[in-house]
Amino acid sequence: MNLNEISKLNYAEINSIWNEPRAELMYKAFCKTRDLSEWAQYLKDHPPSPETLAILVVLGLEKFQSQKGRMAGHASGIARRKKVRCTPEAVAKLYQEEMATGTEKRNIAARLAKRLNVTPDHIRNLHRQAKNKRD
């Protein structure tokens, strides 16, 4: 069975085959094998049907793509944290500077938000985070 034949398989048929014990046994055997020689011996002793192999390839591809997406999301989070406009520590410092100049506390978040191009709510949350770290 080549790749074109696998791609033409009916997914409903594949799902019905996956529920067969042969596919489950093959998957469990793969999980329990310690090395490739043991896996090769299992395949010689219990040759799989082409449909069962197709199911395993499709499921393996789904798992690979899921893992790839998870890793990309993790890398995206790291990149976004590096580009952050303001940190809780920086906001706490700016809050203290504004308080020292006599700015009313209720106006500080709006001023800093305008300066840093973020929302006042974000500034308040960062200030709260900085306060919680100190306590």
N, C-alpha and C positions, 0 to 999 in steps of 0.2 A: 504494500500500500504506500503510494507516494504522497507528497505534501498536497497535491491538487485533490487527490481522492479524500484525504483527511478533511480538507477545507469544505468539501461538498457533503460531508456527513450531516445528517439531520441531528440537531442538538437534542431534540426530544428522545430520539433513539439512543443517543449517547447517555442521557440522563437515566434511561431505563437500564442500560447496560451497567452503569456505575453502581447501581443498587445490587448488582449481582455479587455474590460472595467472592467470585474469582478476582474481581478488581480490588476488593477490600483486602483479600489475603495477599495479593501482590503488593499493595501499598504497605501493609504491615510488615511483610517480609523485607521490603526495601528499608523500612525504618529500623529494623532489627539487625540488618547486616553490618558487619564490622569493617569489611573491605570489599573491593570490587570482585575479587576472585570468588568470595562467598555469594555475592549477588549473581555473578555469571553462572555459578553452579545451580542456584535456584532457578534461573531462567532456563537452563538446560533440562532440569528435572520437571519443570512446570512451564512449558512454552505458552506464552500469552497469545490471545487472539489479536488480530489487527485492531479491532474495535477497542479492546482494553488498552492497548498501547496508545491509541488516539486519545482516549480519555485522559490518560496519564500525561500525555504531552500537553493537552489543552489546560489541564489543571496546573501543571508545572509552569506553563507560560503565564497563567493568571497570577500565580504566586510570585514569579519573577517580576512581573510588571508592578504588582502591589509593593514589593520590597523596593523596587527602583523609585516609585513614587514617594514612598516613606523617606527614603534617603534624600531625595530632592527637596522634600518639605523641610527636613532637618537643616539642610544646607541653606535653604531660603531663610529660615529663622535666624541662623547665625549671621547671614549677610544683612538682614534687616536690623538686628541688634547693633551691628557696627555703624549703621547709618542713622541711628537715633538722634533726634534733634536736641534732646535734653535728658539728662539723667536725674534721678531723685536727689543726688548729692548737689548737683549744680543748681537745681531749683531751690533747695534749702538754703544754699549760699546766697542766691539772688533774693530770696525772701528776706533774709537777715539784712542785706544791703538796703532793700526798700524800707524795711522797718526802721533802720537806722536813720534814713533820710526823712522820716516822719510821714510816710505814706500810710493812709488808713488801711487796716488789714483787709477790709472788704474790697478794696480796689487793687490790691497787689496781683491777684490772679489774672485779672483782666489786662493789666499792664504787661505782665510777663508773657501772657499768651500772645499779645499783639507783637511784642518784641521777638518771640521765638517762633511765631507763625504756627501756633497750635491753639487748641480751645482752652478756655479758662478751666473747664472741668478736668481736662488732662493735667493742667498745672496743679490743681487742687489734689488730684489723685497722686501725683508724683511727690507733692509736699507731704501728704499723709504717709506715703511709703517711707520717705526719709525720716519722718518722726517715729514711725514704728521700728525702724532699724536702730535708732538711737536708744529707744526705751528698752 
